[in-house]
């Protein structure tokens, strides 16, 4: 009897979550981890909201999330039909997650000074992320240029894969060069 117990199985078993670091003061933070829709709990990892003070002006609202991964356990053991079913379920989960983020923005009436970031595991123009675009958010990373980053020895090097894709991605082209 009483409240339902916390179920660890609802979250990533690897204990992977999200975080934010800032040189500017974080004046408030919230967790939307337990947001639910008609199908149940939405986020498998947290949706972290942080309000950051930006030099005397209005604050900036930052939402950090890691949407459902495309990973399918033991995919090599599954039939093509089963893999397709799993991919559809993953796409549906990410669509629910992006719809939840858009609903949270509407609920708070946030229209400006908002950044939603993290690993979206999808094409920014794809159907899973459509709710974010409809909420007025625009993808900004694709217009960015790459800057040198450290290699394993700490030496700054130019991104050798930058020419392989016109869009910045977490994982880039993996074919032979």
C-alpha positions in Angstrom: 0.0 0.0 0.0 1.0 3.6 -0.4 3.2 5.2 -3.1 4.7 3.1 -5.8 8.4 2.3 -5.1 11.2 3.7 -7.2 12.0 1.3 -10.0 15.7 1.3 -11.2 14.6 -0.6 -14.3 12.9 2.6 -15.6 16.3 4.2 -16.2 19.5 3.5 -18.0 21.1 0.5 -16.2 24.5 1.9 -16.9 23.7 4.9 -14.6 24.3 7.3 -17.4 22.7 10.7 -17.0 23.1 14.3 -18.0 24.9 17.3 -16.4 25.8 20.9 -17.0 28.9 22.9 -16.1 29.0 26.7 -16.4 31.4 29.5 -15.8 28.4 31.7 -15.2 26.2 31.2 -12.0 23.5 28.6 -12.2 20.8 30.2 -10.1 18.2 27.5 -10.2 17.9 23.9 -11.5 15.1 21.5 -12.0 14.6 17.9 -12.9 11.9 16.8 -15.3 12.9 13.1 -14.9 9.5 12.0 -13.8 7.4 13.8 -16.5 4.7 11.4 -17.8 2.4 11.4 -20.8 -0.6 9.1 -21.6 1.8 6.2 -22.2 3.8 6.6 -18.9 7.1 8.0 -17.9 8.8 9.7 -20.8 12.5 10.3 -20.0 14.9 7.3 -19.6 17.5 9.9 -18.4 16.8 13.2 -16.9 15.7 16.4 -18.6 17.8 18.8 -16.6 16.8 22.5 -16.6 19.2 25.1 -15.4 18.7 28.8 -15.2 22.0 30.6 -15.8 22.5 34.3 -14.9 23.9 36.1 -17.9 25.6 39.3 -16.7 22.7 41.5 -15.4 20.4 40.6 -18.3 17.6 38.1 -18.3 18.6 34.6 -17.4 19.2 31.9 -19.9 17.2 28.6 -19.6 19.2 25.6 -20.6 17.6 22.1 -21.0 20.0 19.1 -21.1 18.8 15.8 -22.3 20.0 12.5 -23.9 17.2 11.1 -25.9 16.7 7.4 -26.4 19.6 5.7 -28.0 19.4 3.8 -31.3 21.0 0.8 -29.6 19.2 -2.5 -29.8 20.5 -5.1 -27.4 21.6 -8.3 -29.2 20.6 -6.9 -32.6 22.7 -9.4 -34.4 20.4 -12.2 -33.1 17.2 -10.6 -34.3 15.4 -11.0 -37.6 15.1 -8.0 -40.0 11.4 -7.7 -39.1 12.1 -7.6 -35.4 14.9 -5.0 -35.9 12.4 -2.9 -37.8 9.9 -3.2 -34.9 12.6 -2.2 -32.4 13.6 0.8 -34.5 10.0 2.0 -34.8 9.7 1.8 -31.0 12.9 3.8 -30.5 11.7 6.4 -33.0 8.4 6.6 -31.1 10.1 7.0 -27.8 12.3 9.9 -29.1 9.2 11.6 -30.6 7.5 11.3 -27.2 10.6 12.8 -25.5 10.8 15.8 -27.9 7.1 16.3 -27.5 7.5 16.4 -23.7 10.3 18.9 -24.0 8.1 21.1 -26.2 5.2 20.7 -23.7 7.5 21.7 -20.8 8.6 24.9 -22.7 4.9 25.8 -23.3 4.0 25.1 -19.7 6.6 27.5 -18.5 5.8 30.0 -21.4 9.4 30.1 -22.4 9.8 31.7 -25.8 13.2 33.3 -25.7 16.6 32.8 -24.2 16.2 29.0 -24.3 18.7 26.4 -25.3 17.8 22.7 -25.6 20.9 20.6 -26.0 22.3 17.1 -25.6 22.4 14.0 -27.6 19.3 13.8 -29.7 20.3 10.6 -31.5 18.5 11.7 -34.7 18.6 14.0 -37.7 17.5 17.5 -36.6 14.9 17.5 -39.5 13.6 14.0 -38.8 10.2 13.1 -37.5 11.3 12.3 -34.0 12.4 15.9 -33.4 9.5 17.6 -35.2 7.9 18.8 -32.0 11.0 20.8 -31.1 10.9 22.6 -34.5 7.2 23.3 -34.1 7.9 24.8 -30.7 10.0 27.5 -32.3 13.4 26.0 -31.6 15.9 26.0 -34.5 18.9 23.7 -34.9 22.1 25.8 -34.6 25.0 23.3 -34.6 24.7 22.6 -38.4 25.7 26.2 -39.1 28.8 25.9 -36.9 32.3 25.3 -38.1 34.7 22.9 -36.5 37.6 24.1 -34.4 40.8 22.2 -33.6 40.4 19.8 -30.7 42.8 17.7 -28.7 44.0 14.4 -29.9 45.0 11.6 -27.4 48.3 13.3 -26.7 46.6 16.6 -26.0 47.9 18.3 -29.2 45.3 20.4 -31.0 44.4 19.0 -34.4 41.9 19.9 -37.1 38.9 17.5 -37.3 39.9 15.2 -40.1 36.3 14.1 -40.6 34.8 17.6 -41.0 34.8 17.3 -44.8 32.9 14.0 -44.7 29.6 15.5 -43.7 28.1 19.0 -44.2 26.3 18.6 -40.8 28.0 18.2 -37.4 27.2 14.9 -35.7 28.3 13.0 -32.6 29.3 10.1 -34.8 30.5 10.9 -38.3 31.2 8.9 -41.4 32.9 5.6 -40.6 33.6 4.3 -44.1 37.1 3.9 -45.6 39.0 7.1 -46.2 
